[in-house]
Amino acid sequence: MTAEIKYKIIDTNILLTDPEKALYFSFRPKEGTTTYLILPIVVIDELDKFKREETECGINARQASRILKRLKKEIQRFLGII
């Protein structure tokens, strides 16, 4: 039996609405499934623009950026990069 492969593309709107839930549901493992999260550079650029705002979107953008940085470090540690 081969594993099912899924690709999930994260959009800026999802991260600005609820960053924790968006990333949690994207990474939630399912038995027999390999999921790849795709985060376009445009999304990172848009988050950077929103981080300057003092609105709820700005707060969520800053939170999403922190989560993504933490996630990047965990992946690098797992792969033995750092």
C-alpha positions, 0 to 999 in steps of 0.5 A: 500500500502506497502513501497518499500524497497531499499538497496544501497551499497556504494563502495569506487570508487563512493566516490572517484569520487564525494563524494557529488553527490554519497551520494546525489543520494543515499539518495534522497528520493522517495515517497513510498520508504524506502532506506537503505544505506549500507557502508561496513567497508572496504570502510571506511578503504580504504578511510582512506588510500586514505586520506593521498594522495595529489591527487584528490582521496586524496582530495575526500577521505577527503571530503567523510570522512567529509560528512560521519562524518556529516551524522553520527552526524545528524543520531545520533541527529535524533535518540536522541543518542547525 
